[in-house]
Amino acid sequence: MNRKLLLAINLSATVLLLALIAYILLTLLNSYRLSTSNARLDITRASVQATSLFSVTNGSEEQDLNTFRNSLIDNSRIKSLIIYGRNGELIYIYARNPAYLKLSTGSEQFSRNSVHLPYNNLYETRHKVDLGDENQLFAEGVYQLISPNYLLRLAQQLFFVLAVLTLLLLVFVITAGRNYRTRSAGEKDTASGEDSPGLVSQEPTVSATSVAAQPAKQTVNEESLYAPDSGLCFEQYLEERLSNELRRAASFDQDLVTALIKCRAAADNRSTYIQLAQTLKEHFTFHDLLFEVQNDKMAVILPSTDLEQGIDELSDFQKELFKTDPNVFCTDDVSIGLSSRNGRLINSDRILKEANAALKRAENDSETNLIGFRPDPGKFRSFLATHK
């Protein structure tokens, strides 16, 4: 093959590749600058809208809050948004999915320092806005500068161009190689000479002994999640699982109910406790959300459930329990206390204390033996602000 022609082809391919890379880089840079400007504008606009909403309605109009939240959902570039006061007290929090919101474990108070907004430095940015009003509010959010789908399209274009370029070079090399072999064969045909008999060389066959590979036996000694007799989860996993469910509920702005069920007869009789656990598992199908508590209580976690729904659900369980085993359980034996998240950012210890307080009152309630703790989000925020 002509060396000058091959050099020219390689140089042309290199120039084309560099031009393509430069075009993609300029496109990304332009998109990045434009998206950065849009990030400041969108975060500021959403923050001002939220400030106007809370200043007019004090955050009490559910319809206005839903409208504002839907506007955030419609803007797919806004991944998370928090609004907080001068002292760090949280006023509003939003996250498109749990990956964009992390709460500090072990924090007793939920303030700005306990909330983290993770983001990907490659195609996302975090922007902070000083609203500059008399309430001295601040807003901070994560904004997506470049969509992963957009990067995927650019990568597909680059791959397509490289594939076409590689195919053209391959076709040219194959064609040039065939012409070179044809010329070489013509030159050999014109040369005189006798072909000497070829020597046949026999390669020795190598026989390999097959070794059966036996996978190493791994003995996994994991502690069981469920108690062997009752079938409920051990109490040691309750707080961790409840904390995870509370974080998930806060990320999706959903409610959650935690209930404590106490059976007086089960304190000294394990068989009665086991019968109560079996009825509980038959009523609630999610067994990984049912836990043992001490030797006479049980805990139930109900995600995506408000307090009224939780009371109805546990009331149905009471009726089913007394109807199934009238000789074992009576209305004075089983007491139930509930509490809900109700829009608050709380930890597992807090909601369990509230459910336990409701349970103590339910033990003295001779009518239903079922009490729900109804928290006030406004008073809870005021409590956090004054006890910071």
URSUL-V142613 format. One record per residue. N is the residue number from 0. PHI is phi in degrees with one decimal (NA if undefined). Layout:
n = (N	N)
phi = (PHI	PHI)
//
This chain:
n = (0	1	2	3	4	5	6	7	8	9	10	11	12	13	14	15	16	17	18	19	20	21	22	23	24	25	26	27	28	29	30	31	32	33	34	35	36	37	38	39	40	41	42	43	44	45	46	47	48	49	50	51	52	53	54	55	56	57	58	59	60	61	62	63	64	65	66	67	68	69	70	71	72	73	74	75	76	77	78	79	80	81	82	83	84	85	86	87	88	89	90	91	92	93	94	95	96	97	98	99	100	101	102	103	104	105	106	107	108	109	110	111	112	113	114	115	116	117	118	119	120	121	122	123	124	125	126	127	128	129	130	131	132	133	134	135	136	137	138	139	140	141	142	143	144	145	146	147	148	149	150	151	152	153	154	155	156	157	158	159	160	161	162	163	164	165	166	167	168	169	170	171	172	173	174	175	176	177	178	179	180	181	182	183	184	185	186	187	188	189	190	191	192	193	194	195	196	197	198	199	200	201	202	203	204	205	206	207	208	209	210	211	212	213	214	215	216	217	218	219	220	221	222	223	224	225	226	227	228	229	230	231	232	233	234	235	236	237	238	239	240	241	242	243	244	245	246	247	248	249	250	251	252	253	254	255	256	257	258	259	260	261	262	263	264	265	266	267	268	269	270	271	272	273	274	275	276	277	278	279	280	281	282	283	284	285	286	287	288	289	290	291	292	293	294	295	296	297	298	299	300	301	302	303	304	305	306	307	308	309	310	311	312	313	314	315	316	317	318	319	320	321	322	323	324	325	326	327	328	329	330	331	332	333	334	335	336	337	338	339	340	341	342	343	344	345	346	347	348	349	350	351	352	353	354	355	356	357	358	359	360	361	362	363	364	365	366	367	368	369	370	371	372	373	374	375	376	377	378	379	380	381	382	383	384	385	386	387)
phi = (NA	-63.2	-66.4	-67.1	-65.8	-63.7	-65.0	-65.9	-65.6	-63.1	-66.6	-65.2	-64.4	-66.1	-63.1	-63.2	-66.0	-64.3	-64.4	-66.3	-63.9	-63.5	-63.7	-66.7	-63.9	-64.7	-64.1	-63.5	-64.3	-63.6	-65.5	-64.9	-65.0	-64.8	-69.0	-63.5	-65.3	-66.0	-62.8	-60.3	-67.2	-68.1	-63.8	-65.5	-62.5	-65.1	-67.6	-65.3	-62.0	-65.1	-64.0	-63.3	-63.7	-72.9	-74.5	-87.9	-101.9	58.3	71.5	-102.6	-83.7	-65.2	-65.4	-66.4	-64.8	-65.6	-63.6	-65.5	-65.6	-65.7	-65.9	-69.5	-66.8	-65.4	-88.5	-68.2	-75.8	-81.2	-93.6	-157.2	-155.1	-128.6	-124.7	-143.7	-89.1	-63.1	-88.3	91.2	-72.0	-78.1	-111.0	-150.7	-141.8	-142.8	-146.0	-68.1	-152.6	-60.1	-68.0	-98.8	-147.0	-131.5	-105.1	-66.7	-74.6	81.7	-82.7	-80.7	-118.6	-101.0	-129.4	-61.2	-70.8	-91.3	-115.0	-118.3	-114.7	-70.8	-158.0	-94.3	-65.5	-72.4	-136.5	-136.3	-142.7	-116.5	-126.0	-115.1	-124.1	-92.7	-68.6	66.5	-97.9	-69.1	-81.9	53.4	-98.8	-128.9	-131.6	-145.8	-152.0	-107.3	-126.2	-87.3	-78.6	-129.3	-74.5	-58.5	-66.3	-65.4	-62.7	-65.2	-64.7	-62.5	-64.0	-65.3	-62.8	-63.0	-63.4	-64.4	-64.5	-64.0	-65.4	-64.8	-63.0	-63.6	-65.0	-64.2	-64.1	-65.3	-63.1	-65.6	-65.2	-64.5	-64.8	-65.6	-66.2	-65.6	-62.3	-67.0	-68.1	-66.7	-64.7	-65.9	-65.9	-65.5	-69.1	-71.7	-68.2	-75.9	-77.6	-88.0	159.4	-98.2	-80.0	-79.9	-59.9	-76.1	-92.2	-93.7	-104.3	-102.1	-80.5	-66.0	-85.1	-105.8	-98.3	-111.4	-77.3	-80.7	-112.4	-75.3	-84.8	-103.5	-64.8	-68.0	-80.6	-112.0	-100.7	-101.8	-107.2	-101.7	-71.5	-67.1	-80.2	-108.9	-68.7	-66.3	-92.1	-85.8	80.4	-90.7	-69.0	-64.5	-64.5	-66.1	-95.2	-65.9	-64.4	-65.3	-67.1	-65.0	-62.4	-63.4	-68.0	-66.5	-65.1	-64.8	-64.9	-67.0	-65.7	-100.6	53.4	-114.8	-92.2	-155.5	-118.8	-120.0	-123.1	-115.3	-114.6	-121.2	-121.1	-65.1	-69.5	-83.4	-63.5	-112.4	-134.6	-67.8	-63.9	-64.7	-62.0	-66.5	-63.1	-65.2	-64.9	-63.4	-64.6	-64.1	-69.3	-70.7	-83.0	-105.4	-77.7	-86.8	-70.3	-77.7	-110.3	-114.1	-134.0	-78.1	-135.1	56.2	-114.6	-137.9	-128.7	-139.4	-117.3	-127.1	-107.9	-120.2	-70.2	54.0	-135.9	-89.0	-65.6	-63.6	-63.8	-65.2	-63.9	-63.2	-65.7	-71.6	-65.9	-63.5	-64.7	-59.6	-62.7	-66.2	-66.4	-70.6	-77.7	-76.3	-125.0	-67.6	-86.8	-100.9	-117.6	-129.1	-64.9	-87.0	-81.9	-109.2	-123.2	-134.4	-124.4	-128.2	-149.5	-129.9	-70.6	51.8	78.7	-96.6	-97.7	-126.5	-100.0	-67.3	-64.2	-64.7	-70.4	-70.3	-64.7	-65.8	-65.1	-68.2	-64.7	-66.1	-65.0	-64.5	-71.3	-67.5	-65.7	-97.6	-92.7	-80.7	-88.2	-116.2	56.5	-139.0	-128.7	-110.6	-84.8	-103.0	-79.7	-110.1	-60.0	-64.4	-65.8	-66.3	-65.6	-64.8	-63.1	-66.1	-68.7	-82.5	-107.4	-71.1)
//
